[in-house]
Amino acid sequence: MDKKSSQYTVAIATLGCKVNQCDSAAMAESLTVKGYRLVSFKAPADVYIINTCVVTGSTEAQSRQLVRRALKKNPRAKILVTGCYAQKAAADLSNIGDRVHIAGNREKKDIALYVDKLLKDDFQGASVADIAGEKLFSTPASSHFFDRTRAFLKIQDGCNSRCSYCIVPAVRGISRSLAPAEAVSRFNCLVESGYREIVLTGIHLGAYGLDLTPPTSITDLLHRLEAARRSGSVRIRLSSLEPTEFSEELICFLKHSSSVCPHFHIPLQSGAAQILKKMRRPYTPDFFKQLIEMLTACIPDVNIGIDVIAGFPGETDVQFQETVKLLQSVFAGYLHVFPYSRRPGTPAARFAGHIAEHEKKKRVQVLRQISREKKNRFYTTYINKTLGVLVEGKRVKGTDLFKGFSRNYIPVLFEGSPDMIGREVAVRVQEVRGEMVYGTIIR
C-alpha cells in the first residue's frame, strides 16, 4: 500500500453490462491494493472513473452526463473515462473539458498506474490501443464486489460475431477466454471470500473456450466448477447465452446440475425471419420456439429472460406483429426490450427504412406490456410455494423489508434480520402485487 495514495479518494461509476461491472470491481480492487480510498460517485472525490457503455445512443448520453456531473462535483477533480465509449469516441469525450482524460478497454488493467499519473499531472493520455488483435484476457477477476452478495467472474471477453446492428466487436476485440484452470482458481477464490452466488460473465459467453488450445467449451468448464465446489450452497448463474449455443450436452448438464441456477437469458431480437436475416442472427423463429419448449420441458422451475429489439430498420407492422405473436406463444419470465439504436459504423446504420422514433416507442410499449403480463403470470405460479432466496445486503429503500433472489431469479421481499444477509433462506411466497413478490421466512 502506498501511503501517499491513501491521501486521495477515487469514485467509480459503471454503465452497461455485467462484464463492465466485473471490470469495475477489478479496477476497484487494484486501486484499493494501491492504497486509494474508494467513495461513492455522489461524494466529492479527487478522481472520478467512469466505465462507459456504447450499446445504445442512450448509454452514450448517460456517459457524457456522468462526466459533466463529476466535473461539477469537484472543480479540482480529475476525470478518467474508460470502457467501450471511451474506446470508440476518445476525442469527443476529451473535448468535454481539460480535466477529462481517456483510457480504453485494454488500459483498464493498469488503471491504478493511470490514476497515479493523473494526480502527479504526469498523464499524457492512454493510447486507446486498437484491440482488434488483442488475444490476451487482460482484465483480472476481482474478489471485492462492494455492497454485493454475489460476485461476477469474467471468463470471456470480445466477440467474433458480426450482428449487423452491434458495435461491440469493434470496441471489445476478438473473443478470448480465461484458461479453465485459472477460471476454477478464481472461482474458488470468490467462494473463499464468502460469496454464495457467482455469475459467469462474458461478452459472448457461449463462445468460451473456442479460442484456447486445445479448445474447450462452457459445458466443460461448468463440469469443472461443479466438481471443484467447496460448498454445496454456492450458486452458479450464467449470463446471456445465444440460442444456438444450447447444445444437447449443455441442456443435459443443466437438467441435472445442483449448482447452476435454472435461469437463462436468451436473446431473440426479432420474431420475424426476414428481420433476423438482416440482423445476421443465425437461427429462425421456429428454432427459437423449439428451444424454449425444450428448456421448459427439461428443466424444472426454469425462468427465461428474452432480449428483443423494437423498430429495426425496415421492420414492417406485419413483421412486428410476428414478433408479438411469437413472444405471446412462448414461455418467458420477463423480456428485456430495447428500441433499435443506430450505431454509426455498423451495417444496419446504412440500411434503408429507419423507423420513426414515435413508432419505435409505441412498439416498445407493446412489448413491455407483454413482459409485465408474463412476469406477473410467472410470479403468481409460486404463491404458497417455498423458494430458496439469497438475502441482499441492505433493506429495501423506504421499508423495513429485506430483498433476495431465488435461484430462478424471482425477487422476493420479506421481513428478516441482518444476520440473514448473504445467506440463502427459505421463503414462502404469500402475495404478488404487479411486479413485486412478498413472502414470509420459513424458520
N, C-alpha and C positions, 0 to 999 in steps of 0.2 A: 504494500500500500504506500502511495506517495503522500507524504504529509502536506505538501503544497496543494495537491489535488483536493484534499478534504476541506479546503477553504472555499471550494466552489460548488455550486448546485447546478444540476442538469435535469431538465424535464423532457419527456418523450411523449409525442402524440403519434398514434398509429391509425392509418386508414386502410381499408381493403380487407384482403383475405386472411385466412389463418396462417398462411406462410409468412405474411408480413408481421403478424402478431408474434410468431415464433422468432423472426429476425429481430424484432424489437426487444424481446426477452433476452436474446443473446447479446444484443448491444448493451442492455441494462446490466447484465452480468459482468461484461468486460469493463464497464465504467465503474461498477461497484468494487471490483477487484483492484482497479487502479486507485480507488480512494474517493472518487467523486460521490457526493450526496445526491440521491435522486429525490425529486419533489414532484408534486402534481403539476400538470401542464397549466392549471389555473393559477398557480402560485408564481411569484417572482422568481426568476432563475437567471443564472449567469449565461447558460447556454440552453437553447431550445432546439431539440432534434425533432424533425417532422418526417416520418416514414410514410411516403406518399403512395397513391394508387392511380392507375391510368386506365382502368377498365371502362369507365364512362366519363363523359364530359362533366357530370355532376361531381364525381370524386376529384377530378382535377380542380374544379372550382372550390371544393372544400379544402383542398391542399393550399390553394392560394389564400383562402380566408384564414387558415391557421397561421400561415406565415405573417400576414398582416396583424393578426391578433397578438402574436408573440412580439412583433416589433413595438406594439403599443404597450405591452405589459411591462417591459423594462427597456427604457431608452438606451441603455448601455449593453444590453444583452447581444450575444452572437447567435445567429440563426443558422443551423446546419440542416439542409434539406437533402434527404436521401430517398431511396426507393424508386419505383418504376416511373413516376412522373419526372423525377429528377434525371433519370436515365434518358428520358425521351425529350425533355424540354429544358435543359440546363440553362440556356441563355435567357429564356423567358422568365424563369424563376429568379435568376441573378438580377434581372432588371427591376425587380420589385424594390430593391434597396441595397445600399452599400454594405449593410450588415448581414446580407443573405449570402450564404456560401453553399456550395453543391458537392455532394458525394453520391456516386451511383450505387447500383446494387452490389457490385463486386467490392466496393470500398467499405461496405458495412463491417467486414471482419476487422478493419483497422480503425473503427470509429473512435476508440479512446485516444489513439495517436492524433487523429484529426482534431479532437477536442483540445488536446494539449497544445497543438499548434495555434488553434484559434485564440486561446487565452493568452498566448505569448505574442499574438499579432504576427505570427510566422507562417500563416496558412496561405499558400499560393493557389489553392484550388485543386481539388482532385481531378483526375483526368477524365472521369466518367467513361472509363475504357469500354471499347466495343467488346461485348461479352458473347458475340455470336460464336466464337471458337473456344470459349471458356469451357474446359472439360472437368475441372475440379469442383467438388462440392465444397464451397468456400465458407459458408456461414455455420459456425458451431451450434450444436444443440445447447439449450440452457436448462439448468436445474432450478432457476429462480423465476417463477411466474408470479409476479406480485399481485396480491389480492385475488388469487385464483385457487380453486380446489382441484383443478385439472391442469395438466401440462400438455403442451404441443411438442411433438417430436417431428422435426422436418427430416424426412428420409429421401426426398427427391426435390429437384428444382428444375426449372426450364421446361420447354415443350417443343416437340418436333412436329406437332400437328399444325395445319395451316387453315384453320377455320376462317372463312372469308371476312368475318366481322371483328376478329380478335387481334389486338396489338401486342398481347403479352409475349409471344415468342421473340419479338423484336427487342424487348426490354429485359427479358429474363434469360435469353440464350437457349442453347440446346438442352435436351433432357440429360440430367446427370444424377446419379444415385449414390447414396451412402452405402458403403460396404456392409454386408449383413452382420459381420462380427462387430463392427463399430455401432451399428443400429441397436444390436442386442445390448451392448455395453452401455450405451446412453439410456436405453430403456430401463435397465436395471438401476442406473444412477438416479433416474427420476423416481423409481419405486422406493429406493432407499431414502430419498428426500421427503417421502411421505405422501406423494400424490396417489390418489386412489383411482384416477382415470387419466389415461394417456391417449391423446388424439394424434394419430398418424397423419401427417400433412404433406402435401406436395402440390406443385402447380399442375402436374399431370400424374397423380398418384398411381394410376393403373399402369403407367409405363415404368414403374420402379423395377430396377434390376436389368432391364434390357440392354443397357449400355455397359454393363460390367463384364469382366472376363474371369470365369465363364459367366454367361448370362444367368440370371435368376428371375424371380417373379414376386409379386406381392403375396401370393399364396404361400410360397416357400418361406418368406420372411415371417408371415403370421404363424406358421408351424413352429419356427424357431422361437418366436416370442412366447407362444403359449407353453412351449417346453421349458423356457427359461424363467417363467414367472416365479417370483419368490413369495408371493402372497396370493392366495386364491381370491381375495376380494378386489384385486386390481382389474379395472375395466379397460378394454381397448376399444377406441372408437375410430372409425375410418372417416376421413373427409371425402370429398366428391370422387366418384368413380364413373367412368364413361360406360354407356350401355353395352358396348361391345367387349368390355373387359371383365364381365361376369362369366368366367369360364365354368364348365361343369365341375371342374376340380375345386374352384373357389366356392361355388354355391354349396357343394358337398361339405367343405370345411366349415362354412358359416352355419350350416344347418346343425352341426354337431358341436360347435365351439361353445365353451363355457365362459370365455373371456371377451370375445368380440361382441359388442353391443348390436342388437338387432335394429339398427338404424342406418339407413343408407341414403346418401344424397346423389341423385342421378339426373344429369342434365338431359332434357328432351329438346328444348329450344323452340321447336315447332311441331305441330301435328299434321302439317301438310307436306306431302312427299316432295313436291317441286321446290318448296322453300328449303327443305333440308338439303337438297342437292345444291341450291345456290349458296347455302351456308357451308358447304363442303363437310357435312356431317355424314359419317359412313354407316348409316342404318336407315331403316324405313319406319314409318309409324306402326306398321304391323309387328315388326321386330320388337319395337319398344313395348308394345302392349303385351306381347307374349312373354317378354322378360318380367314385367311387373306381375303378371299372373303366376309365373313360375316362382318368383320370390315369395309372394304372399302364400302360395300353396306349400312351400318347403320350410319356411322359417316362421315359427310361432311368434306372435306379438310384434311382427316386423312393422316398423314405421319407415315410410319412404317419402323423402322430400324431392320435389321435381323443379328444376330450373326451366323457365320458359321466357322467350323474348317476344314482346309485342311490337308490331309495326316494322318488321324487317322490310327493306326496300323491295317494292313490288308485291308485297303481301296484299292480296285482294280480300274483300269481305268474305267471299266464299272460302278462301284458304284460312282466314282467321277462324271461321266457324268450324272448319275441320279440326283446328287445334282445340277449340272449345269442346267439340264432340268427343275427341279422344280423351281429354282430361276428365270429362264427366263420366267416361266409361271405365276408367282405370282407378284402382285404389291409390290414394296418396294421403298422407297425414297433413301435408301442407304443400304450398307452392312458393317458390321464390320467383317473383315476377319482375322483369326489367323492361322498360321501354328501350327499343333499339337506340343506341348512341353511336353517332357517326364518328369513326376513328380515322382521321387522316393517315394515309399510308397503308390502309387495308383495302383489299379488292372491293368490299361492299361499299366503301365510301364513294366509289366511282359508278356504282350501279344506278340505273335509271329507276324512277318510280319511288323516290323517297316519300314517306308518309308524313302528312302534316302533323304538327305537334298535338293539336287538339284531338285528332283522330287517334294518335298513339295513346293519349291519356284515357280516352274512352275505352279502348281495348284493355289497357292496364286495369282499369276499374272493374271490368267484367271478369278478368282472370283473378283479381284479388278477392272478389266476392266468392268465386268458386273455391279459392283457398280457404276463406273463412268458414264456409259451409263444410268443407272436408275436414278441417281441423276440429270444428265443434263436433262433427259426427264421430270422428276417431276418438276424441277425448271422452265422449259420452259413453262409449262402449266399456269404459273402465270404471264407471260408477259402481261402488260396492266391491271393487276388486282391490287387491293389495299389490303395491309396487315397491321395488327397492329403489330408494331415492338417495342420491348423493347430495348432502347438505352443503349449500353455498356458504361463503364466508361472512355474510352480513345479513341483517334483517332487510326485508323489502321496504323501500323508502316510504315513509308515511304510515307504516303499520308496525305491529309487534310480531309479524309473521316471518318465518324463515322460508326460504325457497330452495328447491333442489330439483334435479333432473333424474328421471327414471332411465333405465338402460335403453329404452326405446324412445327417449328424448321427449318425454312429456314433462313440462314444467309444473310442479306442484307446490302450492303454498300451504303452510301448516303452522300450528303452534309448536314451538320447540324450545331448546335451551342451547346456550353457547357450546356446551360440551359435545354437541352433536356435529359441530362444524367439521367438515372433511370426512365424515363417516357416512356409510350407506345404511339408511334406516328403513324400516318397513312402514309404509304409509297407506292407509285405506282411503281411496278416493270417495268423497262424500257428495261433491257438487261440482257442476261445470257451469260457469257463467260466461257465455261468449267464448273468449279465448283463454279464460282463467280457470284453473283447476284447483280445487280446495280439498284438503284431506285431513286425516287425523292419524297421529303416530300410534302404531301398534306396539305396545311396550312388552 
